[in-house]
Amino acid sequence: MLKRSYQLTRVMGIPIRVHITLIILLPIVARRFMPFFESAAFFWGLLCAAGIFICVGLHELGHSWVAIRKGCQVREIMLWPLGGVAKMSHIPSRARDEFLIAAAGPAVSALLALLCYLLVVPIAVLGATPLAITLSILAYINIALCLFNLLPSFPMDGGRIFRAFMTPRIGRLKATALAVRIGRILAVAMGIWGIMRFDFILILIAFFLYNAAGAEYRAVYAQHRNQEWFTTEQEADIHVSPPPYARNAPQGWNGWKKKSRAFFNNLFKS
């Protein structure tokens, strides 16, 4: 009987798991890279596809390493077709700590892009052209991964960086709402672009980003109603991008009830 996910290994005590859908779709992803190679195209395409998700895993490990240093428990890292998810017990309440955790992933992607780029020329000189092409592709993908995740909106890392920057100025709830609004505008634009290009994958990503942004706001909204911040005592599954969102937020109606409800209704009123 097939499982939903399989554990690949453990790094820093963190289980690295891969979702069954990623295993199934990996050959399809590999076909996208086959035109770049003249011989053994499927092998090198598969290597590119696997390399991308290894880089995504390293991206999540960047988040996880900093999170552990800040006292968070990382339950697992899950790789699936739309990226990777680091499931954490909580996000620190200090804006500075949240900033460092969120920024660690894009920083790892930038370093991987630089490493791949620096290796391309010497490997090409040695005559290993397919490997040089593979590294070039991975360098490009890591640059795209870094820049895409720096968008100042949820559920991207840039949304958490933006919130950490804005929280001391306007408060956590309003900072989250602003990032969610930006995220939803970008998701709608991406969806329209996907429809114009008949790109089903782009439409799917846009749909996911739109809903994930709303989930992040609902989580913070519930915390404010309950007059609670993320603390080391509070348990919640935090998905850190790519793609990030929070779920299983605590429920409660103490405090902030009338003010937060009115703000929430006005924010998303059509």
Buried (B, 14 or more C-beta within 10 A) or exposed (E): EEEEBEEBEEBEEBBBBBBEEBBEBBEEBBEEBBEBBEEEBEEBBBBBBEBBBBBBBBBBBBBBBBBBEBEBBBBBBBBBBBBBBBBBBBBBBBBEBBBBBBBBBBBBBBBBBEEBBEBBEEBBEEEEEBBBBBBBBBBEBBBEBBBBBBBBBBBBBBBBBBBBBBBEEEEBBBBBBBBBBBBBEBBEEBBEEBEEEEBEEBBBBBBBBBEBBBBBBBBBBBBBBBEBBBEEEBEBBBBBBBBBBBBEBEEBEEEBEEEBEEBBEEBEEE
